[in-house]
Amino acid sequence: MMMNKQWRLLASFFYLSLLTPAMAQQTPVVAPAAQPAATTVTAGLKPFTAKYQVLRSGKVHGDAERYLKPWGQGFELGYKSNITWLIFKDERHERSRFALKDGRLQPFFYQLKRWGTGPGRHYELNLDWSKHELLTGKEKAPKTVEWNEQWLDQLSYHSQLVVELAAGKTEFSFDVLTRHGDSRSYQYKVTGEELLTLPAGKIKTIRVERVGKDLDKQVVAWVAPELDYLLVKLWQAEDKVEQFDVQLQSYQFNQ
């Protein structure tokens, strides 16, 4: 029974679902002075690479990396993590590809792969916005469901949140597709500002929390407006028991 409890905690130890190998450096990488651009970059969608420490109960159990890069006419938001806890190991790669239309993200591909202790997993979603078609799994099986123009996936809604934060919003509601293609509603709100001391240094942040009744998980995220709303800290608990604490270690903005 105890082993099952430990494995259940590990399975969600680092899901944000918000997030490579060991960190290359211990000090923050500060982006060079921005050069004049021909077009305006939407806030929160400036390409970046960010590395994190993954902690639980104050102890480092692994590392993670998040990145955003151009992909075709849109972007790819990705996350990698490598975690060891007790006798368990968990490595996962997650990515979302999306376009931006009138301030709204439209994801067209989502994939999550994980391996380590226990069976490996592969989840995939493909969305065709012109045909209103949702395909699930490696087999790309059609999912019979009413199409929703507000759909986001488990990663792209993170970028939608920062786009809306930059626009001045303080409360947020997202229709998010699960890994199996089922729709869930997530609500968040801004709950304050904080100056955090992280491995990357002292950073001014906005705190955003998941809200609602009977939440299965408590999620708090901190983003830095001065760093293009980069995620700098993520904390998650289940039944008020901490599952993980992710803290920014280094970052760089890419051309």
N, C-alpha and C positions, 0 to 999 in steps of 0.2 A: 504493500500500500504506500509506504514511504517512497519507494523507488518510482512508482507511478506519479506521485506528487512532484518529485524532483524533475522527472522528465517533462511533466506538463509545464512547469516553470521554465525549463530550458527551451521548450518549443516556442515560447513567446518571449524568451529572454531578450532577444533583439529583433523586434518586428517593427518597424516603422519604416515600418514599416516604414519614417521619417526617414536606411542608411544601409583589404589588401595586406598585404603583408605588413610587417612591422614598420612603424613610422620612420621616415627618413631623417626627421629632424625634430628637435624639441622646442624650437622657437617659432613664432608665427611668421609666415611668409607674407609680407605686405606687398600688395599689388603696386606696380609703378604708376606714376601719375598718368591719368587718363589722357589720351590724345583726342583731338576733335574727330568726331565721326560724321559720316555722311547722313546717317539715319539715327533716329532716337531709339535706344534700347529700352524696352519695357522694364520697369523696375521689377527686380526679382528674377529676371531672365538673362542676367549677364553670365556668360560661361565661366565656370569656376571648377576648382578641385579642392576639396576640404577633407582633412583627416581628423579622426577622433579617437579618444580612449573610451572603452566600454567598461564601466564599473558596476559593481554590485556590493552594497554594504561598505563602500569606500575602498574596495580593492579592485585593481585592474584585472579584468578577465579576458581582454582581447582588444582588437582594434577594428576600425571601420573607415570607409571612405565613401563620400558622396561626390557626384560630379554632375555638371550640366554642360552639354556641348551641342553645337548646331547639328541638325540631322535633316538633310534634304531642305524642304521649305519650312521645317519646324525645329524641334529640339529633342534631345534624349536626356532624360534625368535618370541617373543610375546610382546604385548603392551596392557596396560589397562589405561583408563583415566576416571575421574569423574569431570565434569565441571558444574558450575552454573553461568549463566549470565543473569542479569535482572530477568525475570520470567521464564526463560528457564533452563532446566536441560538436560544434555547429558552424558550418560555413555556408554562406548564401550570397547569391548574386541576383540582383533585382534591377529591372530597367523598364522605363516607360517612354514611349515616343508619342509626341503630340504636336499639333499645330495650334497657333493662336489666331482666333478670329473674333474681332470686335471685343477684345478684352477677356475673351472666354477661351479656355483650353479645350481642345478636342482630341482626346487620346485615340490613337489608332492601333497601338500595339503595347501589350504589357506582358512581362515574363518574369517568373521567379523560379530559381533553381536553388535547392539546398541539399547538402549532404553532410555526413559526419556520423554521429551515433544514431542508430535507427535507420529506417529506410530512407533513400533519397526521394526527393520530390521535384516535380516539374509542373508548373502551372503556366497557362498562357491564355491571353485574350487577344482577339483581333476584331476591330470595329471598322465597318465600312459605313461612313456617314452618308454617302450618296444613296446606297441601297438600304440603309437602316438595317444592317445585318450584323449580328454578334456571333462570333465563333469562339469556341472554348477548347482548351487542351491542345496538346501536340497534334491531335487528329483533326483539329479545326472543325469540331462538331457544331452545327447550327444550334443556337439556343432560342427556343420559342419563348419570346418575351416581348412585352410592349415596349417599343423604342422610346428612349428618354433623351431629349436634346441636352439635358443637364448632366449626363453621365461623366464621371471621372473614374480613374482607377486608383489603386492603393498607393501609388506614388504621385501621380499627376496632381492629385488634390492638394499636395503640399505646395506645389508651385502656384496653384490657383489661390491658395490662401495668402501667399506673400504678395501676389499681384493685387489682391483686394486690400491687404494691409496698406500697401503703398498708395492706394487710392483713398485712404482715410477711413475705411470701414473698421468697425470694432466688434461686430457680431457676424457669424458666418454659418451657412448651412450648405452641406454638400451631399449630392446623391452619388455614392461611391459603389463601384462594382467590386464584389469580393473576388477572390482568386477563382471561384467557380462560376462567376458571371451573375451572381445574385445581387440585387440592389439593396444598399443600406444607407440610412440617413445619419450623417455626422454633424454635430453642432459644436462650434467653438466660440469663444469670446475673449477679448482682451481683458486681462485682469490686473494690469499694472506695468510699471517700469522698474527695472533693477539694474544695478551695476554689478556684474559678476566677475569673480576672479577665477579664471580657467587656465588650463595648461597653455593656451595661446595668449594669456595676459588678461588685463582688465578690459571689459567690454560693456558698453551701454546696450541694454536690451529692452525689448518689449516681451512681456510674458503672456502667453496664450494658453488657455485651458479648454479641454473638452468638457462640455456641459450637457445636462439632460438628466432624466430620471432613470434609476436602476442601471447605471453604467456597469458594464462588465469589467472595464479597465479605466483607471485614472491616468490621464495623459496630460503632461504639461510640457510646452515647448517654449524656448526662448530664441528670438531672432534679433539680429543687430541691424537697425535701420542704416547706420553709417557704413555697413558692409553689404549694401544692397539686399538687406533683409535675409542674410545668410543664417541658416539654422546653426546656433552655437551650443545649444544644450537641449537635451531631450530626456525627460524622466517619465517612467511608466510604472504603475503598480497594479496589482490585481488583488481585490479584497483588501486594499490598503497595505499590502505587503510589496515592498519594492522589488521590481523585476530587473530593472537596469537604469543606469544613469550614464548618458552619453555626453561627453564634453569635448569641445573643439580643441584640437592640438595645433594644427597649422592649416593655412589656406593660401590660395593664390587665385587671382582672377586671370582668365585666359583671353587672348585676342580672338 
